[in-house]
Amino acid sequence: MKTAIYPGSFDPVTFGHLDIIERASQVMDHLIVGVLNNNAKSPLFSVEERVKMLREVTAHLPNVEVQSFGGLLVDFAVQSNADVIVRGLRAITDFEYELQMSQTNRKIAPDVDTIFFTTNLKYAYLSSSIVKEVAMYGGSIDEFVPPVIAGYVRQKFEQKRELIK
Ligand code: COA
């Protein structure tokens, strides 16, 4: 049984992330989406909200589980009995960072390997920050995230606007 971890901040989950999740879930027996509990990025959504959103949009994938984690990714991988870490490569600009991260992770935990999926070209430009920026200025994010996530993002910015009124 092969278990993989797909880690990220997912603030919020996008179609690009979902594409990787769906493809990785087809080649793995069990895929754990690991949501980083990291305040360094000042997330828009709490880790609990991000986990809930991911569970909603992956509910159709029976071998996908969503969990939050803190600390080192490799520690989470070892605790979860994961064999591999899954990462997506969007463009050549991702490569240097991903190479360094996978080599560091392998140095710390030699039994945990990293495999890369090339992101669908349709979503190569996408990031969670772009989604938030477009939504913050009232633009449509329907091309970037599933409808249920677009609703949560809009709601979050409405709440923020109410707070500063
Ligand atoms: N489609 C759309 N967007 C994507 C994407 C895809 N396929 N792949 C990545 N992105 C986006 C992400 O949404 C993110 O956007 P943002 O910066 O606007 O939030 C951006 O690209 C960067 O993604 P990523 O590199 O996955 O960053 P992350 O913050 O989501 O995740 C961790 C980074 C969690 C994997 C990494 O910080 C980690 O492992 N942390 C734990 C601590 C640790 O072990 N550190 C040592 C590592 S050597």
Boltz pocket constraint, residues with backbone or C-beta under 6 A from the ligand:
constraints:
  - pocket:
      binder: B
      contacts: [[A, 7], [A, 8], [A, 9], [A, 10], [A, 11], [A, 12], [A, 14], [A, 15], [A, 16], [A, 17], [A, 20], [A, 34], [A, 36], [A, 71], [A, 72], [A, 73], [A, 74], [A, 88], [A, 89], [A, 90], [A, 100], [A, 101], [A, 102], [A, 104], [A, 105], [A, 119], [A, 123], [A, 126], [A, 127], [A, 128], [A, 129], [A, 130]]
      max_distance: 6.0
